[in-house]
C-alpha cells in the first residue's frame, strides 16, 4: 500500500480500534507530524464541510504511545501531501487521493512500514455519534414543521418535505450529545418562496419539532451507514428507519446503530437580526440510554 491508494476507513461500521501500516509520514508544521496509515478507525474532520470534529485517541507504535492531537483529511495528486485547510478540493474529487492524517506532536520513531495500533476514545465517539444522529433527525423534523411556510415549489428533503435545512444552512457542528446548526433567512430564501413569518413563534416551533422527534425516537428504528466502498473518499449515506419511511442523507460521519440508543432529543432556537434578514441557531440536545 502507498499514499496514493487512499485510506480504508472502518469508523462508518462503528469501529473504535484498528491495526494499520504506516504508508507516509509528513511534517505538518509547528513541530507536528502527520501519520498516514493504510487503514484506520479514526474519524478525521472534513475540510469542506467540517461538521463532525475529529475523534480523540492514540497510536501505539512498538512501545511508544502517541497522542493524536488532531485528525484531518489529507489529499494528494501523487506529489506531496496537502493537509486540512490546504486541501483545495472537496473530499472525493476526481483526480485526487484522500487519506486520514493523524496529527501527532512528534513523529520520531514512526517510519513507513511500521505496524500501528489505533485506539479511539470510545466514550467521546459515542457522544458524537448520538449528537450526529440527533442532528439529522432534528433537521428532518424542522423541515416538516416548516412545510407550510413555502409559497413555491422547492427541492425536497429525505422525507419529501421542502428542504429548509438544505436551502438555509450555513454551518453545522456536531457536539457531544447534540449539535448546533446555523441558518440564514434572507432575500434569496424569500425569493425561493419561504415566508419568514413561520419563524415568529420559535417556542411553538420548537415544541412541534420536539413532538416529531419524540415520535420517531419512540419507534426505535434501525440506523445504518451505506457506502459505495471502503475508502475515505467513497460516498456514504446515513439511512434511518422511521415510521412509514426510510430516510437517506449523504453523510461522512458516525452514528448510533438504532434510535433505541436515544431516550430523547429536543431543540431550542435563538434568532438574531442580520443584514437583510434573520440568523437562526438551532441547538439540538440528545439524551442517551
Ligand atoms: Zn451527517
py3Dmol code that shows the C-alpha trace and the ligand (Angstrom):
import py3Dmol

protein = """\
ATOM      1  CA  UNK A   1       0.000   0.000   0.000  1.00  0.00           C
ATOM      2  CA  UNK A   2       1.156   3.524  -0.741  1.00  0.00           C
ATOM      3  CA  UNK A   3      -0.118   7.033  -0.144  1.00  0.00           C
ATOM      4  CA  UNK A   4      -1.933   7.030  -3.498  1.00  0.00           C
ATOM      5  CA  UNK A   5      -4.110   4.036  -2.535  1.00  0.00           C
ATOM      6  CA  UNK A   6      -6.059   6.258  -0.119  1.00  0.00           C
ATOM      7  CA  UNK A   7      -7.060   5.278   3.428  1.00  0.00           C
ATOM      8  CA  UNK A   8      -9.514   2.478   4.164  1.00  0.00           C
ATOM      9  CA  UNK A   9     -11.787   3.737   6.965  1.00  0.00           C
ATOM     10  CA  UNK A  10     -13.586   1.428   9.413  1.00  0.00           C
ATOM     11  CA  UNK A  11     -15.395   4.031  11.574  1.00  0.00           C
ATOM     12  CA  UNK A  12     -18.515   4.032   9.345  1.00  0.00           C
ATOM     13  CA  UNK A  13     -19.171   0.482  10.603  1.00  0.00           C
ATOM     14  CA  UNK A  14     -18.625   1.647  14.195  1.00  0.00           C
ATOM     15  CA  UNK A  15     -15.006   0.533  14.751  1.00  0.00           C
ATOM     16  CA  UNK A  16     -13.113   2.270  17.587  1.00  0.00           C
ATOM     17  CA  UNK A  17      -9.834   0.387  17.169  1.00  0.00           C
ATOM     18  CA  UNK A  18      -7.827  -0.824  14.210  1.00  0.00           C
ATOM     19  CA  UNK A  19      -4.402  -2.005  13.121  1.00  0.00           C
ATOM     20  CA  UNK A  20      -2.689  -0.438  10.137  1.00  0.00           C
ATOM     21  CA  UNK A  21       0.623   0.032   8.390  1.00  0.00           C
ATOM     22  CA  UNK A  22       2.331   3.411   8.034  1.00  0.00           C
ATOM     23  CA  UNK A  23       2.339   4.458   4.357  1.00  0.00           C
ATOM     24  CA  UNK A  24       3.537   8.053   4.792  1.00  0.00           C
ATOM     25  CA  UNK A  25       4.908  10.411   7.452  1.00  0.00           C
ATOM     26  CA  UNK A  26       4.927  14.154   6.725  1.00  0.00           C
ATOM     27  CA  UNK A  27       5.990  17.310   8.504  1.00  0.00           C
ATOM     28  CA  UNK A  28       2.716  19.050   9.467  1.00  0.00           C
ATOM     29  CA  UNK A  29       4.407  22.272  10.613  1.00  0.00           C
ATOM     30  CA  UNK A  30       4.729  23.753  14.120  1.00  0.00           C
ATOM     31  CA  UNK A  31       6.744  20.694  15.184  1.00  0.00           C
ATOM     32  CA  UNK A  32       3.858  18.369  14.420  1.00  0.00           C
ATOM     33  CA  UNK A  33       3.786  15.305  12.184  1.00  0.00           C
ATOM     34  CA  UNK A  34       1.108  13.689  10.062  1.00  0.00           C
ATOM     35  CA  UNK A  35       0.988   9.900  10.121  1.00  0.00           C
ATOM     36  CA  UNK A  36      -0.935   8.182   7.308  1.00  0.00           C
ATOM     37  CA  UNK A  37      -1.949   4.513   7.623  1.00  0.00           C
ATOM     38  CA  UNK A  38      -3.362   2.143   5.020  1.00  0.00           C
ATOM     39  CA  UNK A  39      -6.396   1.629   7.276  1.00  0.00           C
ATOM     40  CA  UNK A  40      -7.814   3.412  10.340  1.00  0.00           C
ATOM     41  CA  UNK A  41     -10.792   3.585  12.689  1.00  0.00           C
ATOM     42  CA  UNK A  42     -10.003   7.271  13.383  1.00  0.00           C
ATOM     43  CA  UNK A  43     -12.609   9.751  12.083  1.00  0.00           C
ATOM     44  CA  UNK A  44     -10.978  12.937  10.718  1.00  0.00           C
ATOM     45  CA  UNK A  45     -12.644  16.332  10.497  1.00  0.00           C
ATOM     46  CA  UNK A  46     -13.603  17.094   6.891  1.00  0.00           C
ATOM     47  CA  UNK A  47     -12.153  20.196   5.242  1.00  0.00           C
ATOM     48  CA  UNK A  48     -15.019  21.434   3.056  1.00  0.00           C
ATOM     49  CA  UNK A  49     -17.851  20.545   5.479  1.00  0.00           C
ATOM     50  CA  UNK A  50     -16.295  20.286   8.959  1.00  0.00           C
ATOM     51  CA  UNK A  51     -19.459  19.180  10.812  1.00  0.00           C
ATOM     52  CA  UNK A  52     -18.226  16.296  12.977  1.00  0.00           C
ATOM     53  CA  UNK A  53     -14.969  17.004  14.843  1.00  0.00           C
ATOM     54  CA  UNK A  54     -12.043  14.594  14.759  1.00  0.00           C
ATOM     55  CA  UNK A  55     -12.000  11.618  17.084  1.00  0.00           C
ATOM     56  CA  UNK A  56      -9.717  11.610  20.105  1.00  0.00           C
ATOM     57  CA  UNK A  57      -7.337   8.775  20.787  1.00  0.00           C
ATOM     58  CA  UNK A  58      -3.835   7.422  20.303  1.00  0.00           C
ATOM     59  CA  UNK A  59      -1.467   5.483  18.111  1.00  0.00           C
ATOM     60  CA  UNK A  60       0.700   2.711  19.505  1.00  0.00           C
ATOM     61  CA  UNK A  61       3.897   2.043  17.565  1.00  0.00           C
ATOM     62  CA  UNK A  62       6.015  -0.634  19.215  1.00  0.00           C
ATOM     63  CA  UNK A  63       6.455   0.532  22.821  1.00  0.00           C
ATOM     64  CA  UNK A  64       5.623   4.150  22.022  1.00  0.00           C
ATOM     65  CA  UNK A  65       2.200   5.696  22.616  1.00  0.00           C
ATOM     66  CA  UNK A  66       1.476   8.809  20.584  1.00  0.00           C
ATOM     67  CA  UNK A  67      -1.452  11.016  21.478  1.00  0.00           C
ATOM     68  CA  UNK A  68      -3.399  12.083  18.376  1.00  0.00           C
ATOM     69  CA  UNK A  69      -3.932  15.831  18.780  1.00  0.00           C
ATOM     70  CA  UNK A  70      -5.967  16.213  15.585  1.00  0.00           C
ATOM     71  CA  UNK A  71      -7.057  14.186  12.589  1.00  0.00           C
ATOM     72  CA  UNK A  72      -7.609  15.887   9.246  1.00  0.00           C
ATOM     73  CA  UNK A  73      -8.192  14.926   5.649  1.00  0.00           C
ATOM     74  CA  UNK A  74      -5.054  14.829   3.541  1.00  0.00           C
ATOM     75  CA  UNK A  75      -5.054  14.903  -0.249  1.00  0.00           C
ATOM     76  CA  UNK A  76      -2.500  14.207  -2.931  1.00  0.00           C
ATOM     77  CA  UNK A  77      -2.199  14.121  -6.687  1.00  0.00           C
ATOM     78  CA  UNK A  78       0.906  11.988  -6.366  1.00  0.00           C
ATOM     79  CA  UNK A  79       3.474  14.644  -5.488  1.00  0.00           C
ATOM     80  CA  UNK A  80       3.388  15.703  -1.856  1.00  0.00           C
ATOM     81  CA  UNK A  81       0.569  15.686   0.662  1.00  0.00           C
ATOM     82  CA  UNK A  82      -1.732  18.631   1.403  1.00  0.00           C
ATOM     83  CA  UNK A  83      -3.331  18.714   4.855  1.00  0.00           C
ATOM     84  CA  UNK A  84      -6.642  20.012   6.229  1.00  0.00           C
ATOM     85  CA  UNK A  85      -7.257  23.659   5.234  1.00  0.00           C
ATOM     86  CA  UNK A  86      -4.598  23.404   2.477  1.00  0.00           C
ATOM     87  CA  UNK A  87      -6.699  20.816   0.595  1.00  0.00           C
ATOM     88  CA  UNK A  88      -8.232  22.871  -2.253  1.00  0.00           C
ATOM     89  CA  UNK A  89     -10.962  20.409  -3.290  1.00  0.00           C
ATOM     90  CA  UNK A  90     -13.914  18.596  -1.730  1.00  0.00           C
ATOM     91  CA  UNK A  91     -13.259  15.085  -0.420  1.00  0.00           C
ATOM     92  CA  UNK A  92     -13.966  12.664  -3.262  1.00  0.00           C
ATOM     93  CA  UNK A  93     -12.971  14.985  -6.130  1.00  0.00           C
ATOM     94  CA  UNK A  94     -11.744  13.023  -9.178  1.00  0.00           C
ATOM     95  CA  UNK A  95      -8.009  13.060  -9.831  1.00  0.00           C
ATOM     96  CA  UNK A  96      -7.104  13.228  -6.130  1.00  0.00           C
ATOM     97  CA  UNK A  97      -6.408  10.610  -3.464  1.00  0.00           C
ATOM     98  CA  UNK A  98      -7.727  11.234   0.052  1.00  0.00           C
ATOM     99  CA  UNK A  99      -6.222   9.954   3.291  1.00  0.00           C
ATOM    100  CA  UNK A 100      -6.714  10.280   7.030  1.00  0.00           C
ATOM    101  CA  UNK A 101      -3.803  12.230   8.534  1.00  0.00           C
ATOM    102  CA  UNK A 102      -3.294  11.513  12.255  1.00  0.00           C
ATOM    103  CA  UNK A 103      -1.532  14.587  13.667  1.00  0.00           C
ATOM    104  CA  UNK A 104       0.958  13.851  16.470  1.00  0.00           C
ATOM    105  CA  UNK A 105       3.393  16.028  18.432  1.00  0.00           C
ATOM    106  CA  UNK A 106       6.413  14.030  17.398  1.00  0.00           C
ATOM    107  CA  UNK A 107       6.937  11.692  14.504  1.00  0.00           C
ATOM    108  CA  UNK A 108      10.172  10.442  15.999  1.00  0.00           C
ATOM    109  CA  UNK A 109      10.357   6.686  15.716  1.00  0.00           C
ATOM    110  CA  UNK A 110       7.495   6.358  13.216  1.00  0.00           C
ATOM    111  CA  UNK A 111       8.588   5.061   9.823  1.00  0.00           C
ATOM    112  CA  UNK A 112       6.917   3.841   6.662  1.00  0.00           C
ATOM    113  CA  UNK A 113       6.157   0.135   7.025  1.00  0.00           C
ATOM    114  CA  UNK A 114       5.652   0.221  10.827  1.00  0.00           C
ATOM    115  CA  UNK A 115       2.583  -1.505  12.282  1.00  0.00           C
ATOM    116  CA  UNK A 116       0.363   0.874  14.264  1.00  0.00           C
ATOM    117  CA  UNK A 117      -2.475   0.090  16.661  1.00  0.00           C
ATOM    118  CA  UNK A 118      -5.148   2.788  16.642  1.00  0.00           C
ATOM    119  CA  UNK A 119      -7.284   3.346  19.734  1.00  0.00           C
ATOM    120  CA  UNK A 120     -10.189   5.785  19.589  1.00  0.00           C
ATOM    121  CA  UNK A 121     -11.723   7.365  22.722  1.00  0.00           C
ATOM    122  CA  UNK A 122     -14.924   5.296  22.591  1.00  0.00           C
ATOM    123  CA  UNK A 123     -16.914   7.429  25.056  1.00  0.00           C
ATOM    124  CA  UNK A 124     -16.269  10.642  23.100  1.00  0.00           C
ATOM    125  CA  UNK A 125     -17.081   8.851  19.809  1.00  0.00           C
ATOM    126  CA  UNK A 126     -20.373   7.522  21.250  1.00  0.00           C
ATOM    127  CA  UNK A 127     -21.380  11.039  22.319  1.00  0.00           C
ATOM    128  CA  UNK A 128     -20.583  12.431  18.851  1.00  0.00           C
ATOM    129  CA  UNK A 129     -22.489   9.585  17.152  1.00  0.00           C
ATOM    130  CA  UNK A 130     -25.577  10.319  19.266  1.00  0.00           C
ATOM    131  CA  UNK A 131     -25.212  14.023  18.501  1.00  0.00           C
ATOM    132  CA  UNK A 132     -24.883  13.387  14.769  1.00  0.00           C
ATOM    133  CA  UNK A 133     -27.946  11.126  14.543  1.00  0.00           C
ATOM    134  CA  UNK A 134     -29.956  13.640  16.583  1.00  0.00           C
ATOM    135  CA  UNK A 135     -28.756  16.415  14.238  1.00  0.00           C
ATOM    136  CA  UNK A 136     -30.084  14.617  11.152  1.00  0.00           C
ATOM    137  CA  UNK A 137     -33.399  13.804  12.857  1.00  0.00           C
ATOM    138  CA  UNK A 138     -33.797  17.407  14.026  1.00  0.00           C
ATOM    139  CA  UNK A 139     -33.157  18.752  10.520  1.00  0.00           C
ATOM    140  CA  UNK A 140     -35.886  16.492   9.124  1.00  0.00           C
ATOM    141  CA  UNK A 141     -38.313  17.377  11.917  1.00  0.00           C
ATOM    142  CA  UNK A 142     -37.565  21.081  11.373  1.00  0.00           C
ATOM    143  CA  UNK A 143     -38.211  20.784   7.623  1.00  0.00           C
ATOM    144  CA  UNK A 144     -41.534  19.037   8.379  1.00  0.00           C
ATOM    145  CA  UNK A 145     -42.566  21.729  10.895  1.00  0.00           C
ATOM    146  CA  UNK A 146     -41.899  24.450   8.281  1.00  0.00           C
ATOM    147  CA  UNK A 147     -43.543  22.635   5.342  1.00  0.00           C
ATOM    148  CA  UNK A 148     -46.471  25.071   5.332  1.00  0.00           C
ATOM    149  CA  UNK A 149     -44.233  28.138   5.100  1.00  0.00           C
ATOM    150  CA  UNK A 150     -43.400  27.738   1.405  1.00  0.00           C
ATOM    151  CA  UNK A 151     -45.295  29.586  -1.343  1.00  0.00           C
ATOM    152  CA  UNK A 152     -43.372  27.978  -4.223  1.00  0.00           C
ATOM    153  CA  UNK A 153     -42.150  24.507  -5.060  1.00  0.00           C
ATOM    154  CA  UNK A 154     -38.549  23.897  -3.969  1.00  0.00           C
ATOM    155  CA  UNK A 155     -36.210  20.909  -3.630  1.00  0.00           C
ATOM    156  CA  UNK A 156     -37.319  18.358  -1.051  1.00  0.00           C
ATOM    157  CA  UNK A 157     -35.558  16.561   1.804  1.00  0.00           C
ATOM    158  CA  UNK A 158     -35.137  12.836   2.515  1.00  0.00           C
ATOM    159  CA  UNK A 159     -38.772  12.606   3.633  1.00  0.00           C
ATOM    160  CA  UNK A 160     -40.285  14.717   0.851  1.00  0.00           C
ATOM    161  CA  UNK A 161     -40.752  17.991   2.773  1.00  0.00           C
ATOM    162  CA  UNK A 162     -39.475  21.311   1.354  1.00  0.00           C
ATOM    163  CA  UNK A 163     -35.760  21.287   2.189  1.00  0.00           C
ATOM    164  CA  UNK A 164     -35.484  24.306   4.510  1.00  0.00           C
ATOM    165  CA  UNK A 165     -32.409  22.808   6.195  1.00  0.00           C
ATOM    166  CA  UNK A 166     -30.507  22.252   2.951  1.00  0.00           C
ATOM    167  CA  UNK A 167     -31.503  25.633   1.495  1.00  0.00           C
ATOM    168  CA  UNK A 168     -30.814  27.791   4.561  1.00  0.00           C
ATOM    169  CA  UNK A 169     -27.960  26.087   6.422  1.00  0.00           C
ATOM    170  CA  UNK A 170     -24.683  27.998   6.786  1.00  0.00           C
ATOM    171  CA  UNK A 171     -22.851  25.873   9.309  1.00  0.00           C
ATOM    172  CA  UNK A 172     -23.431  22.631  11.179  1.00  0.00           C
ATOM    173  CA  UNK A 173     -21.360  21.455  14.139  1.00  0.00           C
ATOM    174  CA  UNK A 174     -21.769  18.076  15.790  1.00  0.00           C
ATOM    175  CA  UNK A 175     -21.195  18.265  19.557  1.00  0.00           C
ATOM    176  CA  UNK A 176     -21.045  15.519  22.186  1.00  0.00           C
ATOM    177  CA  UNK A 177     -24.730  14.535  22.557  1.00  0.00           C
ATOM    178  CA  UNK A 178     -26.000  17.330  20.382  1.00  0.00           C
ATOM    179  CA  UNK A 179     -25.446  19.744  17.537  1.00  0.00           C
ATOM    180  CA  UNK A 180     -25.547  23.420  16.630  1.00  0.00           C
ATOM    181  CA  UNK A 181     -26.937  24.417  13.230  1.00  0.00           C
ATOM    182  CA  UNK A 182     -26.857  27.968  11.879  1.00  0.00           C
ATOM    183  CA  UNK A 183     -29.410  29.074   9.268  1.00  0.00           C
ATOM    184  CA  UNK A 184     -29.654  32.326   7.308  1.00  0.00           C
ATOM    185  CA  UNK A 185     -33.065  33.525   6.257  1.00  0.00           C
ATOM    186  CA  UNK A 186     -32.529  36.360   3.811  1.00  0.00           C
ATOM    187  CA  UNK A 187     -33.563  37.671   0.455  1.00  0.00           C
ATOM    188  CA  UNK A 188     -32.614  34.573  -1.543  1.00  0.00           C
ATOM    189  CA  UNK A 189     -34.691  32.259   0.670  1.00  0.00           C
ATOM    190  CA  UNK A 190     -37.684  34.621   0.484  1.00  0.00           C
ATOM    191  CA  UNK A 191     -37.299  34.728  -3.290  1.00  0.00           C
ATOM    192  CA  UNK A 192     -37.489  30.921  -3.309  1.00  0.00           C
ATOM    193  CA  UNK A 193     -40.909  31.291  -1.633  1.00  0.00           C
ATOM    194  CA  UNK A 194     -40.154  30.971   2.086  1.00  0.00           C
ATOM    195  CA  UNK A 195     -42.355  33.068   4.389  1.00  0.00           C
ATOM    196  CA  UNK A 196     -40.253  34.168   7.418  1.00  0.00           C
ATOM    197  CA  UNK A 197     -43.457  34.715   9.435  1.00  0.00           C
ATOM    198  CA  UNK A 198     -43.308  30.961  10.074  1.00  0.00           C
ATOM    199  CA  UNK A 199     -40.425  31.741  12.463  1.00  0.00           C
ATOM    200  CA  UNK A 200     -42.330  34.324  14.544  1.00  0.00           C
ATOM    201  CA  UNK A 201     -43.146  31.917  17.398  1.00  0.00           C
ATOM    202  CA  UNK A 202     -39.936  29.948  17.955  1.00  0.00           C
ATOM    203  CA  UNK A 203     -41.150  28.289  21.177  1.00  0.00           C
ATOM    204  CA  UNK A 204     -44.152  26.834  19.371  1.00  0.00           C
ATOM    205  CA  UNK A 205     -41.916  25.739  16.515  1.00  0.00           C
ATOM    206  CA  UNK A 206     -39.527  24.002  18.935  1.00  0.00           C
ATOM    207  CA  UNK A 207     -42.478  22.217  20.554  1.00  0.00           C
ATOM    208  CA  UNK A 208     -43.576  20.868  17.154  1.00  0.00           C
ATOM    209  CA  UNK A 209     -40.049  19.701  16.317  1.00  0.00           C
ATOM    210  CA  UNK A 210     -39.708  18.076  19.754  1.00  0.00           C
ATOM    211  CA  UNK A 211     -43.023  16.223  19.340  1.00  0.00           C
ATOM    212  CA  UNK A 212     -41.915  14.798  15.985  1.00  0.00           C
ATOM    213  CA  UNK A 213     -38.529  13.790  17.441  1.00  0.00           C
ATOM    214  CA  UNK A 214     -40.259  12.051  20.380  1.00  0.00           C
ATOM    215  CA  UNK A 215     -42.450  10.052  17.994  1.00  0.00           C
ATOM    216  CA  UNK A 216     -39.515   8.971  15.829  1.00  0.00           C
ATOM    217  CA  UNK A 217     -37.283   8.040  18.787  1.00  0.00           C
ATOM    218  CA  UNK A 218     -40.088   6.069  20.472  1.00  0.00           C
ATOM    219  CA  UNK A 219     -40.350   3.938  17.308  1.00  0.00           C
ATOM    220  CA  UNK A 220     -36.706   2.882  17.827  1.00  0.00           C
ATOM    221  CA  UNK A 221     -35.793   2.449  14.162  1.00  0.00           C
ATOM    222  CA  UNK A 222     -32.516   0.973  12.943  1.00  0.00           C
ATOM    223  CA  UNK A 223     -29.753   3.280  11.703  1.00  0.00           C
ATOM    224  CA  UNK A 224     -27.036   2.222   9.285  1.00  0.00           C
ATOM    225  CA  UNK A 225     -24.350   3.699   7.074  1.00  0.00           C
ATOM    226  CA  UNK A 226     -24.463   2.646   3.434  1.00  0.00           C
ATOM    227  CA  UNK A 227     -21.296   3.106   1.409  1.00  0.00           C
ATOM    228  CA  UNK A 228     -20.041   2.753  -2.132  1.00  0.00           C
ATOM    229  CA  UNK A 229     -16.671   1.425  -0.962  1.00  0.00           C
ATOM    230  CA  UNK A 230     -14.262   1.272   1.988  1.00  0.00           C
ATOM    231  CA  UNK A 231     -12.061   4.257   1.148  1.00  0.00           C
ATOM    232  CA  UNK A 232     -12.282   7.623   2.922  1.00  0.00           C
ATOM    233  CA  UNK A 233     -13.344   9.232  -0.375  1.00  0.00           C
ATOM    234  CA  UNK A 234     -16.147   6.764  -1.165  1.00  0.00           C
ATOM    235  CA  UNK A 235     -19.641   8.163  -0.845  1.00  0.00           C
ATOM    236  CA  UNK A 236     -21.594   7.228   2.269  1.00  0.00           C
ATOM    237  CA  UNK A 237     -25.152   7.789   3.431  1.00  0.00           C
ATOM    238  CA  UNK A 238     -26.984   7.734   6.757  1.00  0.00           C
ATOM    239  CA  UNK A 239     -30.072   5.560   6.489  1.00  0.00           C
ATOM    240  CA  UNK A 240     -32.655   5.607   9.272  1.00  0.00           C
ATOM    241  CA  UNK A 241     -35.872   3.602   9.576  1.00  0.00           C
ATOM    242  CA  UNK A 242     -38.709   5.918  10.570  1.00  0.00           C
ATOM    243  CA  UNK A 243     -42.412   5.070  10.891  1.00  0.00           C
ATOM    244  CA  UNK A 244     -43.659   4.642   7.327  1.00  0.00           C
ATOM    245  CA  UNK A 245     -40.461   5.876   5.697  1.00  0.00           C
ATOM    246  CA  UNK A 246     -36.756   5.322   5.296  1.00  0.00           C
ATOM    247  CA  UNK A 247     -34.666   8.488   5.451  1.00  0.00           C
ATOM    248  CA  UNK A 248     -31.391   8.624   3.497  1.00  0.00           C
ATOM    249  CA  UNK A 249     -28.965  11.551   3.833  1.00  0.00           C
ATOM    250  CA  UNK A 250     -25.434  11.775   2.362  1.00  0.00           C
ATOM    251  CA  UNK A 251     -23.075  11.797   5.365  1.00  0.00           C
ATOM    252  CA  UNK A 252     -19.428  11.129   6.173  1.00  0.00           C
ATOM    253  CA  UNK A 253     -19.825  10.946   9.940  1.00  0.00           C
ATOM    254  CA  UNK A 254     -20.569   8.366  12.626  1.00  0.00           C
ATOM    255  CA  UNK A 255     -23.947   7.451  14.110  1.00  0.00           C
ATOM    256  CA  UNK A 256     -25.789   5.288  16.631  1.00  0.00           C
ATOM    257  CA  UNK A 257     -26.912   1.880  15.329  1.00  0.00           C
ATOM    258  CA  UNK A 258     -30.509   2.281  16.494  1.00  0.00           C
ATOM    259  CA  UNK A 259     -32.806   5.021  17.775  1.00  0.00           C
ATOM    260  CA  UNK A 260     -33.274   2.697  20.804  1.00  0.00           C
ATOM    261  CA  UNK A 261     -29.916   4.132  21.946  1.00  0.00           C
ATOM    262  CA  UNK A 262     -31.598   7.527  22.429  1.00  0.00           C
ATOM    263  CA  UNK A 263     -34.072   8.445  25.162  1.00  0.00           C
ATOM    264  CA  UNK A 264     -34.939  11.817  23.701  1.00  0.00           C
ATOM    265  CA  UNK A 265     -33.820  14.673  21.501  1.00  0.00           C
ATOM    266  CA  UNK A 266     -35.001  18.243  21.863  1.00  0.00           C
ATOM    267  CA  UNK A 267     -34.254  21.546  20.169  1.00  0.00           C
ATOM    268  CA  UNK A 268     -34.111  25.212  21.099  1.00  0.00           C
ATOM    269  CA  UNK A 269     -33.899  28.235  18.827  1.00  0.00           C
ATOM    270  CA  UNK A 270     -32.132  31.564  19.039  1.00  0.00           C
ATOM    271  CA  UNK A 271     -32.692  34.241  16.419  1.00  0.00           C
ATOM    272  CA  UNK A 272     -30.681  37.365  15.690  1.00  0.00           C
ATOM    273  CA  UNK A 273     -31.236  40.011  13.026  1.00  0.00           C
ATOM    274  CA  UNK A 274     -28.706  40.048  10.208  1.00  0.00           C
ATOM    275  CA  UNK A 275     -28.309  42.265   7.191  1.00  0.00           C
ATOM    276  CA  UNK A 276     -31.498  41.781   5.168  1.00  0.00           C
ATOM    277  CA  UNK A 277     -32.973  39.064   7.317  1.00  0.00           C
ATOM    278  CA  UNK A 278     -32.515  36.715  10.218  1.00  0.00           C
ATOM    279  CA  UNK A 279     -29.862  34.351  11.510  1.00  0.00           C
ATOM    280  CA  UNK A 280     -31.336  31.387  13.341  1.00  0.00           C
ATOM    281  CA  UNK A 281     -29.427  28.928  15.529  1.00  0.00           C
ATOM    282  CA  UNK A 282     -30.955  25.536  16.293  1.00  0.00           C
ATOM    283  CA  UNK A 283     -29.341  23.758  19.225  1.00  0.00           C
ATOM    284  CA  UNK A 284     -30.166  20.056  19.466  1.00  0.00           C
ATOM    285  CA  UNK A 285     -29.657  18.069  22.656  1.00  0.00           C
ATOM    286  CA  UNK A 286     -29.730  14.283  22.698  1.00  0.00           C
ATOM    287  CA  UNK A 287     -30.134  12.075  25.742  1.00  0.00           C
ATOM    288  CA  UNK A 288     -28.739   8.567  25.563  1.00  0.00           C
ATOM    289  CA  UNK A 289     -29.950   5.407  27.352  1.00  0.00           C
TER     290      UNK A 289
END
"""
ligand_1 = """\
1
ZN
Zn -24.252 13.903 8.686
"""
view = py3Dmol.view(width=600, height=400)
view.addModel(protein, "pdb")
view.setStyle({"model": 0}, {"cartoon": {"style": "trace"}})
view.addModel(ligand_1, "xyz")
view.setStyle({"model": 1}, {"stick": {}})
view.zoomTo()
view.show()
